[in-house]
Amino acid sequence: MVGNTLYEEEEFVSMEKNNVDYSPLLSPRGDEIASKTVSSSLVSATKWTLKFFICVIFVLWTAFIFFQPAKPVKNMFSKWNEFSRNTPFGITGSIFVVFTAPFLIIAFLAIAHLNLTGEDQLQGNKSSKYPRFRLWTFPVLIKGPFGVVSATEFIGIVLFLLYVFWATYTYTVDALGTISESDRTSFRAKSMFMMEIMGLRAGAIGLMCLAFLFVPISRGSVLLRYIDIPFEHATRYHVWLGHLTMVIFTIHGLLYVVAWAMDGRLVQELLQWKDIGIANLPGVISLLAGLLMWVTSLPGVRTWNFELFFYTHQLYVVFVVFLALHVGDFIFTMAAGGIFLFLLDRFLRFCQSRRRVNVISSRCLPCGTVELVLSKPQNLRYNALSFIFVQVRELSWLQWHPFSVSSSPLDGKHHLAVLIKVLGKWTEKLRQRITDIDAQKDSSVITTSVEGPYGHEVPYHLMYENLILVAGGIGLSPFLAILSDILHRVREGKPCQPRSILLVWAVKNSSELPLLSTIDMETICPSFSDNVNIDIRIYVTRESDPPVEEGYTYKPIKSSFCPMASDNGMSVLVGTGDNFWSGLYVISSTVGFVTLLALLYGYYITPFHIDIWWYKGLLYVICMVASVVIFGGSVVVLWHNWEKQSHLKDKSNNVKVDDKIHQNGSLAPKDLSQVSIEKSTIISYGSRPDFKEIYESMSEKWGLVDVGVIVCGPSTLQTSVAEEIRSHSMTRQRHHPIFHFHSHSFDL
């Protein structure tokens, strides 16, 4: 966590100065005001138009997928394929228009919307005057295999399962009708035929699930940014879809295996790789890669050996490539849209992670936590809800770990901080490395690579006038960033809704209390209590009595400073970065993809009558990768050059205020006994938070308002908070507030 005292970029503005009237002596001309009003109205109308078209395209596209198993839709689709069969692009082109093009068109429209929105998201998302329930913040399912599930997520789960059951039922009825019309008389022959038909249909259903599988793990995806779903939330959807997809694909494979075994041709069929039609051996390889990824991603295996899960998941390359060889180009096109967007994100992450990022400063806190302050360029934006992936090259070239940022973007333009709890081998090595640097007193440097920042597009913590922040252990880290962000905004007069904040923090031992000392609220915003009411309740669960020295007083923390290299800041090459460049990257890659496909089919496949399915599937994948590398890579080069020019301009025009880190040398945290916030802090030993009592007391205190409840901690803590919110919502009185559940916990 950044010591906020150290990273201020300008002198504090006194309370008297905030009251000075800065209105101009001459009022703006009427035509200027009218021009601004017209411009704002035009932008607003354009954004609503884009939203309308996005919704229409998405609804029509998903409706087609949902009803495709029905005979009328299936017949209409067959006629469409026959109509386009004689075109240069053939059936592949017709399927591309129906299944892949909508994905890409929605992405284009989302890019336009994000560029129009720009930085005015906060002004356009103010809290409602009248409190009301929201589907995406109301927990419906609490305990179960899905964890805490909101009403919106529950609807999505139901729709996916409904599609699977509906498609299975429809295909089964069709298969039974086909069998009754066939000349097969024996039960054995009918059974084998039925299993092969249903195996084929199961593959089709799995392919539709696969079309969505890669979208949630595209960390900087323009689609996730548009609907404001951060990657840490979207990962859950990938897990759910992954289980569903692999169950269906496993059934697909087993049905064929049983049918072939009954017919005595199992080995022959498994090793078959024909040119015209489905190639079985690539399908076997793809399924085996998928099964290996699936088994190692199960919760027990993942917890037992995370590295095994991580490394086997790189088999997605084998899974996708051999799937394309298995089904050919036109069938693979059905799932290509989501895979292409993932490729865009993966290549950009690769480019960003090549940059070496120097650590400005590092220190070990006495509670077993490490703080890293990383250099970043001024134009790399993030918010207090962001997180990054960090690789420390002195420890491992392969391991990447996600961490929530513990600094506010208003703490400083040239740095970003994270707090890392020492829990495993990697974090223990990191702490030892920092300790060694401090002991040797040399010029050793910790070099890192960073991917991100990722997170919510809109800082929703600023949308509520009343906030309850619930943290467990190191889960306090993002809330330090939130508190710092709010106090900075209050001091500087920037848009900020929160006025009443309750921080509930549960820790195992009192040795963890120094974490809260890494933020000095009075220094950030003098007399902040006049504008924001902050109450803190701390629960030390494994100690029945306070230590001898009660409170936050403890020995000064030794800090280990690494030489700052101004040229080694984080790269801006990230999907959540500059809207113009990230949008141009997606658009150019997509245009390149379509162009390469047009050239491939127009000048090679169609003129030379290339009919080998697996070969065309391979060429299709090559076009996807080549378009990202060639066309997208060209934009990345321009983007990188723009970053360098911006950095040189910043160096010539600004003095790096982050050098205060080395000048005032006071990274040791403050004694909070000297700060007025201690008056509103209650520490309870040997007890856990009673959320029912907390909600009831806040209900009487705040009245009928929207209350944002943000939780960062273990799953048990999230479950307890969500369960009480649901219970309170069911029994609440009309004058009580409505609590909105938000999880800020990352769990791969």
N, C-alpha and C positions, 0 to 999 in steps of 0.2 A: 504494500500500500504506500502510496506517495505520502511523505510528510508534507502536508499542504503548506506549512509555514515556509518551506524552502523553494517551492516552485511557482510562486506568484510572479506574474508577468508585468504587473504595474502596481503603482502605489495604491493603497487603500483609499477609497473615497469616503470622506467623513459623512456622518448622518446629516449634518447641516447642508452639505453640498447636494445631497440627494433631494433636498427640499427647494433648491433654487429653481426659479422659473426660467426655462430655456426657450420659451416660445419666441418666434421671430418677431422683429419689430413690424415688418410688413407681412401681411397674410399672403399665402400663395394665390396666384391668379386663378380665376374661376375656370379658365380653359385648361389649366394644368390639372386641376382637381378632376374635371370632367374626363380628361384624357386618361388619368390613372384609373378612374372608375370604369371606363369603357374597357380598358386593357384588362383589368381584374375580372370583369364580367366575361370577357371573351375567353380568358384562360379557364375560368370556372366552367363555362359552357363546353369548352373543348374537352376538359377532363371528364365531365359527365358523359359526353358523347363516347369517349374512349371506353369508359366503364360499361356503357350500354352495349357496345359492340363486343367487348370481351365477354360479357355475360351471355349474350345471344349465341356467340360462337361456341362457348363452352357448353351451354345447355344443349344445343343442337348436336354437338359432337358426342357428348356423353350419352345423350338419348339414343343416338344411332348405335353406339357400342352396346348399350343396354338391351335394345330391342333387335339387335342383329340376329340372334338365334330364331326369332319369329319368321315364319315362312314369307309373309309379305315383304319384310325388309330384306330377307335373304334373297328373294327373287329379284327385288329392285337392284340390289348390289350386284347380282349376277349379270343383269342386263347392262349395268354400268361398265362392268369388266369386259363384256363382249363388245360393247361400243368402242372401248379404247384399245382393244386387242390389236387392231391394225395400225395404231399410231406408232411413231418411232419409239415411244417409251413403253408401250405395251401395258400389260396388267400391272407391272410395277409402278408405272406412272399414275394409273387410276387409284391404286391403293395408297400411294403417297399423298395424293390430293385429299383422300378421305380420312386417313389416319394420322399422317405426319404433319401435313400442312397446317391444320388447325392449331397444333401445338406451337408451331413456329410463328403463325400469325398473331396468336395471343401474346407470345413473347415480344414481338415487334410493338404491339399496341401498349404493352406494359412498359416498355422502354420509353415510349413517347409520354406516357402518363407520369413516370418517375422524373423525367426531365422537366415536365411542366410543373410538377410539384416542388422540385428543388428543395430548398431549406425551409419552406413555409408550412411544413407538416404540423408543427406544434400549434400554430395559430388556427389551422383548419380542423383540429381535433380536440377542441375544448370539451370539458365535461358537460354533460347534459344538465339543464336546469332542473329537470324532473328525474329523480332517481328511478331506475328501472332495471329489471333482470336482463342479462345478456347471455345468449346461448354459449358463447365461447369462454365465459368466465364462471359459468355455473356448473359445479361438479355433479355429475349424475352417478357414475360408477366410482366407487372408492377403493374397494378391496377386490382383487381378482387378478387374472393374468395380464390385464391391460394397465394396471395401476390406476391413478386418478384420471378419469376421463370426463371431459366437459360434454355438455349437451351437443355441441356442434360435432365434436369428435365421435360421439355415440351415433349420431345420424350418419356420419360417413362410414362407420363400421357396419351399420345395418344395411346401408345401400350396397356396399361391396359384397357382403354375405348374401344379400337378396339377389344380386346379379349372378353370383355363383350358383345358388340353388335354382334360380329361374332358368339359367342357361343349361344346367345339368338336366333339369326336368324336361325342357323342350327338346334337347338333343336325344334324350332317352326315348321319348315318345316317337320322334322321327326314326330312330334306329329300330325300334320295335316294328314300326310300319314297314320299313325297308326289308326287315327279315321276313315278315309275313308275306311280302310280295316276291321274295326270292325263291329259287328252286331248291334250296337246301332243305332236306327232310330230317336228317338225324339231329338229335339234341346236341351232340358234340360239335357238329359243323356250325349249327346256329350259335352255340356258345362262343366258339372261336371268332366267328364273324361279328358277334355283338361286342366282344371285348376289343377287337381291332377298331370298330367304329367308335366306341366310347373312349378308347385310348386316343384316337385322333381328335375327338371333340374336347377331351380333357386338355390336350395340348393347345387347342385354340383358346380355351378359357384361361389357361395359364399365361398365354401370350398377351392377353388383354391386361392381366394383372402386372405382367412384366413391363407393359407400356408406362405404368406409373411408378414402378419400383425404384428407378434411378433418380427421379425428380427430387425426393426429399433429401438425398445426400449430395445434392449439388449446392455446396455451402453458400456460394455467392449468387445463386440462381436468381435471375430477374423475376421469375414467377413467384418464388418465395418472398422476395422483397416486395413485390406488388401486393400480395395478400398479407404481408407483415407476419410471416411465420419464421422465426429464427431457426437456425440449423439445429440447435439443441433440442427443440421441440419436434422438428421434422424427422429427426433420427428415429423417434418412436414410431412414426408412420412407416418408415423404411423397415423397421423390425417387424411390425405387424404384417406388412405386405410381403416381406421376405418369407415369413412362416407360411402364409397363405399360398404364395406362388410355389414354394418348394413342395408343399403337400400336394398341390395339383399336379405339378410336373412329376413327382414320384408316382402318383397314381397313373399318370400317363405312361410312364415307363413300365410299371408293373403289369398293367393290362396287356401291353404288347408282349412282355416276357412270358406271361402265363399262356397267352394264345400261341406263341411260337413254340413253347415247350410242349403243349398239348399236341401240336402238329408235328413234333419231332424235328424242327429246323431252327432251334434256338441259337446255336453257335453260328450257323450259317448267316442268320439274319443279323445277329449282333455285329458281325465283322463285315457286313455288306456295305459297300460305298459306291453306289451307282451314280451315273452322270445325270440321267433324266429322272427326276423325282426325288423323294426324300432319301438322304444318305444316312443310314442308321449308325455307322461307327462314329461319325462326328457328334451325333446326338448322345451316344453313350458316354463319350468323353466329356461333353458339356454337362450332362446330368451328374456324372461322378464328381466333377469340379464343384457343381452346385451343392451336392450332398455334403462334400467335405467342408465347404463354407458354412453350410447350415448346421452341421453337427458341432463344429467348433464355436459357433456363435450362441449355442444354448447357454442359459445363465450359469449353470454349474461349471461348464467347461471354461467359459469366458472369465469367471471369477478365479478359477483354479490357475489358469495360465493365459493371461491377456495377450502375451506376445504370440502365442500359438493362434489365437483368434485373429490377431491383426495381420500376421503374415499369410495365413491361409486365405484371408479375404482378398488378397491380391490376385487370387485365382479368378477374379471376376473377368479378367482379360481372356483367359482360356474359356470361361463360360460363354462370353458374348461372341467371341470369334468362331468357336465351334458350333454355336447355335446358328450363326449365319451360314456356315458350311452345311449344317444339318437340313435347314429348311429352304435355303435359297434366298434370292434377293427379294422377291415380291411378298413372301410371307414375313420375312424379317422386317420389312418396311412397316408392318403393323406396330411394332414396338420401337422403331428407330427414333422417334421424336424425343422421348425421354432420355434415351441413351446418348443422343447427340448433344443435348443440353448438359448432360453430365460430362461428356468429353470436353465441352467448352470450359466448364468450371475446372476440371482436372488439369488441363493444360495451363490455365492461368495460375492455378495454385503452384504448379511446377515452376513456372517462371518466377513467381514471387519468392518461392522458397530458396532460389539460388542465391539470393542476396544474404551476405553476412551482416548481422546486426550486432553492433557492440552494445554491451551492457554499460549504461552510464554509471550506475551504482548498484551495490548489492549489500545485503546485510542479513545476519541471522538473529531472529528474535528469540528470547529465552523460552518461548512457548513451543519451540520446535517448528517454527515457520520461517521460510526464506522469502525475502523481498527482492525482486528484480525490477529495476527501472530501465526501460529500453528506449533507445533513441528512435524517433520517428520524424518524418518530414511534416512541415506545417500543414500541407494540403491533404494529409491522410486523415479522414474524418472517422470518428467513432462516437459512441455515447456511453453513458454509465452502465448500460445493460449489455455491453459487448463482451466478447471473449476472444482469445487468440489461441492458436496452436504453437507450441514452442519446442524447438529442438536445440539442445546444447551439444555442440559438436565435440567438446572435450570429453563428453560422457558417452555419446552414441550418435552415429550418423543415420540411424534408422528409426529411433524412437521419437514420436511426436506426442505431446501431452496437451490437453486443453485446459485453459485457466481463465476464470473471469477476471476482467480488469478491475483493479482496486483504485483507480484514479479517475477523476472527472476530466473530460476534455477541456474544461475551463481551468484546470490546475496548471496547464502549460501547453503550448503549441508544439513543443519539440520532444515530448517524452510521453511514455505510457508505462504504467506500473502493474505488476501482478504480485499476489501473495500466494506462496506455494507451501502447503502443509507437508511435512516430512512424514510419509506413510510407507513408502516402499523403497526398493533398491535404488531406483533412479533418483528419487528425491534425496535419499540419504547421501548418495554420491555428490549431488549438487551442493548440499550443505557442507560436506567435507571439503569440496573444492573451494568454496568461499572461505571457509575457516583457514585452509592452507594458504590462500592468497594473503589473508590478513596477517597470518603468523610470519610469513616470509618477508613481508614489507617490500615486495618487488613490483615490477611493472607488468605482471601477468594480466592477461585479458581473458574474460569469458566471452566467447563468441557464440551467438545463437543464430538460428534461422527462424523466421516467423511466418505463419500463414494467418491471414485475417487483417483487421478485426471483422468478426461476424456478429450477428445479433439482430435485435429488433430494429426495423426501419424507423419506427416511431418510438420515442422514449415515453412509454405509457406511464412511467412513474411520475411524470409531470402533469398527467391529465386528471389526477384526483386531488381534491382539496384535503382529503383525509387519507392517511396511509398507515397500514400496519405492516411492519417489516419483521418477518420471523426467520431467524437464522439459527443454524445448528453448527457449532464449532467454526471451522474455516469458512462456512457459509456466510459469515459476516462480511467477507471480502467485497462482494458487489454492493452491499449496503453502505459501506464506507464511501464508495464511489457515488452512490445515490445521494447520501447526505451532503457530501462535498459539492455535488452538482447543484443541489437545491440551494445551498447557502451561497454559492457563487452567484447564482441567478438572482436571488433575493438582493444581494449586495449591489449587483450591476444593473438591476431593474429589467432583466430579461424575462420573457414569458415563463411563468412558473405558477402552477395551481396550488401545490401543497402548502397548507398552513398549519396542520396538526399531524404530527408523526409520532407513532408509538413503535419503538424498537424492542422486540422480544428476542433475547439471545440466550440460548441454552448451551452450556459448555460442561465438559466433564470435570475439569479441575480449574482452580483459581489461577494456575500458571498461564492460562490462555487469556486472561483479562488484559494484558498489555496490548493485545491487538487493537482494542478500542482507542488506545492512546496514540495511534498513528494518525489520527485526524484531530486537529486543533480547531474546533468550531469557532471559538471566539476570535481567533486570528483571521480566519477566512471571512467571517462576517461579524464585526463587532456589534454587540447588542442585538444579536440575531433574535433573541427571545421576544423582542418587540414586534417581530413580524412572523416568526415561526415558533410554534410550541412543540418542543421535542422532549418526549418522555422515554426513558430507557429502563427496561426491566431485565435483569440478568439472573439466570438460574444456574447455579453451580450444582450439578446433579450428584456428583460422587464425593462431596465433602459436606459433612454435617455442620461444621463450624468454620468461621472465617480464619485465615492464617493469622499469625502473630501480628504482622503488619497488614492490617485490613486496607482495602482500597486498591488503588492502581500504582502505589509507590513501589518502585523496584529499581534495581541497579541499572545504570545507563547501558544502553545497547551499543556494542562495538559495531562499527560499520566498515565494510571493505569496499573501497572505491576502485573502479576500473577506469583507466584513461578513456575519456570520451572522444570518439572519432566522429566528427560531424558529418563525414561523408558516408558513414555506415549506418544510416537510419533504415527503418523498415521500408520496404518497397510499396509503392502505391498501386502495384499491379494486383488488384483484388476486385472481385465482382461487386463488392459493396462499396467500392470507392467512387471515383468521379463518375457521375451519371453519363456524361457525354462519351467518355472513352470506353467505359464498360459497355454502353449501348452500341457504340460503333464496332466494338470487338464482336459482339453477338451478331449484329447485322451483316458485317463483312464476311464472317465465317459462314453464316447461313446462305448468303448469296453465292459464296464460293462453292458451297456444298451442292446447291441446285445447279450451278454452272457446270461443275465437274460431272454431275450425273447426266446433264443434257449432252455434254460432249461425249461421255462414255457410251450412252445409248444411241446417240445420233451418228457417231462416226466409228463405232467399233462393234457393239453388241448386235444392233439391228442390221447394219450392212453386211456383216460377216456371219450372220445367223449363228451367234453364240447361244447354244441351248443348254450348256452344262450348268445345272442348278447351283452346285456347291461353288463353282468357279465364279458365277455371277454374284453369289452371296459374299465371296471374298472381295471381289472388286467393289462391291457396295460399301463394305467396311473400310476399305482403303480410301475410297472417296470421302467418307466421313472424317477419317483421321487427317488426310491430306488437306482438306478444306480448313480444318482448325489450325494446322501447323503452318500452312502457306498463307492463307488469307487472314486468319486470325493472328498469326505470328507477325505479319506485316504491321498490323495495328499495334500489337504489343511493342514492336520496335519504336514506332512513332510515339506511343504512350510513354515509353521509357525515356526517350529523348526529351519529351515535354517535361517529364519529372526532373531531369537533370537541369534543364533551363530554369525551371521554377526554383529549384534548390539554389542555383547560382544567384538568382535574383534575390532570394530571401537572404542569402549570405551578405550580399552587397548593401541591402536596404535595412537590415535588422541586426541588432546585437543579440546574441543568443542569451536570453535571460536564464536559461537552464544552468548557465555557468555559476549561478548562485549556489548551486549544490556544493561547489568546491570552495566558494568564498566564505560562506558563513558557517560551514562545517557543523551544523547543529542537527544532524539526523537523529540524535537521541530524542526520544519522545518526551512530551511535556508531562509534568505531574498534574494530573487532572484535578487534584485537590485545590489547585489554584484557579480552576475554571468553574464558571457558574453552572455548567451542565451537570456537575456532581449533585446539585440540589434536586434535580429531577431524575436521578438515577437510584434505582432500588435493586439491591443484590440479595437474592434468597439462596440459602445454602440447604442442600439435602432435599430439594423439591424440584418438580418439573412444572412447566407452564400449564396452567388450567385454562384452556382456551375457551371453555364455556363461560367461565367467570370473566375472562378478558372481553369476549364479545358482548356479554350482558352489560358490563360497566361502560364500554365504549358506546353501546347503543343508547344508554341513558344520557351519556355526556354529549354525543354528537347529534342525535336526532335523525331525522329523515334526510339522509345524504347517501351518495355513492362512496363506498370505502374500498380502496384497493388493498388487497392482502397479497403480499409478495413473499414467497417461501423459497429459501435456499438452504438445503440440508438433506439429510438422508431420507429415504422413501418413507420410513416410519413417521418422521416429522411431517412430511407432506400429507400423509394419510390422515393423521390426527387433525391437522388444520382443515383439510378439505371436508372431513366428516362433520366437524362442528359447524362449518359454513353451511353445509347442506341441511343439517339439523336446524340451525337457526333460521334458515330461509323458509323451511316448512312451517315453523311455528312463530315467525316474527309478527310483531304487532305493527299496525299501520304507520305508527310514528317512529319506528326503528329504522336504522340504516340498512342498505343492501350491500352485502359484502361480496366482492368480486375476487375470485381465486386466480392467482398467477403463480406459476412455478418457474423458478430461475435456476433449476438444478440440471446439471449435465450428466447423463448416464449412458455410456456407450453399451 
